[in-house]
Each structure stands twice: as C-alpha cells, then as structure tokens.
C-alpha cells in the first residue's frame, strides 16, 4: 500500500504553482483554476509525458478523493505531488480564481 501524499490547503498553494486537475471533462469545463493542467484521473498513466517532471504538482479534484489517489500514484512514479485539501470546492471557498470554458459562469461540479 502506498503512503498518502502530503496535503496543502487551497489558501496555501503558492502563486505560480503547477496545478493538476484530475476531474472529468464536464467538471473541468464548468469551472477550473486558471492555468491548471487537465488530465482526468483515468488518463493519468497514459499522459505522464504531459506533466513537468521537475515541478511539485498541486493535485486537485472536486473534494480531494481522486486527487489523493492521483498524488499517491504520481509519487510512486517519481513525481513530487501534493493534494490540495478539499479540492476545487475549497479552492473556490478560499477565494482563489475559477474560470469556465465557454460563456457560462464558472461553477464547481
């Protein structure tokens, strides 16, 4: 069994951090952190090449469960990854910016 990944609060994610959103496409489209990388959890193994190998990845999902699984798996595969506690819900609650794809107002699904 793998060790759980470290956890950081949404308010403590540093400016300029590499954010990795592992939610599904519809969740991403509805609202995500500006500049985040989007790789759905199920696609992670086949898309490792899309991730920067030399940066700490701040991993987000809706509430934290998928992010915890993704971050633990990333750590097992040589990446430096932490879980953003509470996911996009906590991100939005902390007053961090959220953008949407298209013309709809951003919201967290």
C-alpha positions in Angstrom: 0.0 0.0 0.0 1.4 3.4 -0.9 1.9 6.2 1.5 -0.6 9.0 1.4 0.6 12.1 -0.4 1.2 15.4 1.6 -1.7 17.8 1.8 -1.8 21.5 1.4 -4.7 23.9 1.9 -6.1 25.8 -1.1 -5.1 29.1 0.6 -1.5 27.8 0.9 -1.0 26.9 -2.7 1.8 29.2 -3.8 1.4 31.6 -6.7 2.8 30.1 -9.9 2.4 26.5 -8.6 1.8 23.8 -11.2 -1.9 22.8 -10.6 -3.0 19.4 -11.9 -6.8 18.9 -12.1 -7.8 15.2 -12.4 -11.6 15.7 -12.7 -13.6 14.7 -15.7 -14.1 16.9 -18.8 -17.6 18.2 -17.8 -16.3 19.2 -14.4 -13.3 20.9 -15.9 -15.5 22.8 -18.5 -17.8 24.1 -15.7 -15.0 25.6 -13.6 -11.3 25.2 -13.0 -8.3 27.1 -11.7 -6.8 29.3 -14.4 -3.6 27.9 -15.9 -4.2 24.4 -14.4 -3.2 21.3 -16.4 -6.2 19.0 -17.0 -5.6 15.2 -17.0 -8.6 13.1 -15.9 -7.6 10.5 -13.3 -8.2 7.6 -15.7 -5.9 9.1 -18.3 -3.0 9.8 -16.0 -1.0 6.7 -16.7 -1.0 7.3 -20.5 -0.4 11.1 -20.2 2.6 11.2 -17.8 4.6 12.8 -20.6 2.2 15.8 -20.4 3.4 16.6 -16.9 6.5 18.5 -15.9 8.9 16.1 -14.2 10.8 18.8 -12.3 7.9 20.6 -10.6 5.9 19.9 -7.5 2.4 19.1 -8.7 -0.6 20.5 -6.7 -3.3 18.0 -7.4 -7.0 19.0 -7.4 -10.3 17.2 -7.9 -13.8 18.1 -6.7 -13.3 17.3 -3.0 -10.0 15.5 -2.6 -10.5 11.7 -3.0 -9.4 11.4 -6.7 -6.6 13.9 -6.0 -5.3 11.8 -3.1 -5.2 8.7 -5.3 -3.6 10.6 -8.2 -0.9 12.2 -6.0 0.0 8.9 -4.3 0.3 7.2 -7.7 2.4 10.1 -9.0 4.7 9.8 -6.1 5.1 6.1 -6.7 6.2 7.0 -10.2 8.8 9.6 -9.3 6.8 12.8 -9.3 6.7 15.3 -6.4 2.9 15.7 -5.8 0.7 17.1 -3.0 -3.1 17.1 -2.6 -5.0 20.3 -2.4 -7.2 19.6 0.6 -10.9 19.9 -0.2 -10.3 20.2 -3.9 -12.0 22.8 -6.1 -14.7 23.4 -3.5 -12.1 24.5 -1.0 -10.2 26.4 -3.8 -13.4 28.4 -4.6 -14.2 28.9 -0.8 -10.6 30.3 -0.3 -11.4 33.0 -2.9 -9.0 31.5 -5.4 -9.9 32.3 -9.1 -12.1 29.9 -11.1 -12.7 30.1 -14.8 -15.0 28.2 -17.2 -14.9 27.0 -20.7 -17.4 28.8 -23.0 -19.8 31.5 -22.0 -21.2 30.1 -18.8 -20.4 31.5 -15.3 -17.8 29.3 -13.6 -19.0 26.8 -11.1 -17.5 23.8 -9.3 -19.2 20.5 -10.2 
